[in-house]
Amino acid sequence: MRLGPAYGLMAAGFGLAACGPIPVEQAERQCYAQYAPKAPITGTAGMGITNEGFHSKMELDFNLGVTVQGDPSEAYNACVYRKSGRMPTRPLYSY
């Protein structure tokens, strides 16, 4: 019996099924993680010498923003549509 071609067709079918659309809720979660606003990087430092000698203080606050050019909401919508084949049920900034 020659089952090699049958197994090959079955494997190809499973491979194509994995490329199909995913549920819109799952796509929204994946795309939100990718395009959500990122928290700024912050920090504080200090130095000092007693008896009113040398004092120093430094504060650091970086807001690197998102890694997408243009409107993050549009990129989120396109991502959800690309993954699920449907438009998102919730906008990016409603989470």
N, C-alpha and C positions, 0 to 999 in steps of 0.2 A: 504494500500500500504506500502511496506517495503522499505524505502529509506535509511535506516541506512547503509547497505553494499555498496550501490552506493556512498554515501557520503564518506565513508571510502576509497574506491578505488580512488575517485577523489582527496582526500587529500593526499593519498600516491603518486599519479601521480604528483601533484604539488610539493611535497617534493623531489621527485627524479629529477624533472626538475630543482630545485634550486641547485642541486649538479652537474649539467652538466657543460661543459666547458664554459668559458666566452670569449668574444672577445680578441684577442691578444693585442690590444691597451690598453684595460682596465687592463689586467694582467700586462703589462709592467709598467703602472702607479703605480699599487699597489706594485709590486716587487721593483720598483725603490725607492719608499718611504721607503721600508724596508731595502734595501741594499746599498743605496747611501752613499757616504762618508759624515761623520758628521763634522761640523765645530768645531774647537778646542774651549775649554773654556779658556777665557783669563781674566785678571784683573790687576789692579794696585792699590797700596795703598801708603800712605805717612804719615809721622809724623814730627813734628818739634817743636822746642822751639826757641823763638826769642833770639837775641843778640848772635848768633853763639853757641848756646847750643846744645842740643841733636837733631840730624837729623836722619831720617831713611826712607828708601824707599823699597818697596817690589813689585816685579812683579810676576805674576802667569800665566803660560801657560801650559794647559793640552791638549794633543791630545789623546783622548780615542780611536780613530779609529772606526772600525766597530765591530759589535758584532758577526761576523761569523769567524769561523776558516777556513783557507785555502784561496782560491781565491774568492773574492766577486763577480767577474764577472761570475764564474761558478755557484755560489749559485743563482745569479740573473737569469741565463739561466735556471737552474733547476726549479726555482720558476715559471717563465713564462710558461714553458712546463707543469708543474704540474697543473697550473690553466687553461690554454687555450688548451692544447694538441698540441700546435705548438711552434716552436722555436721563439725567439724574432726577430723582424724586425730591431731593433736598439740595438747595444751593450750598456752595462751599462754606459760606460764612454763617450757616445756621447750626453748625455743630457746637 
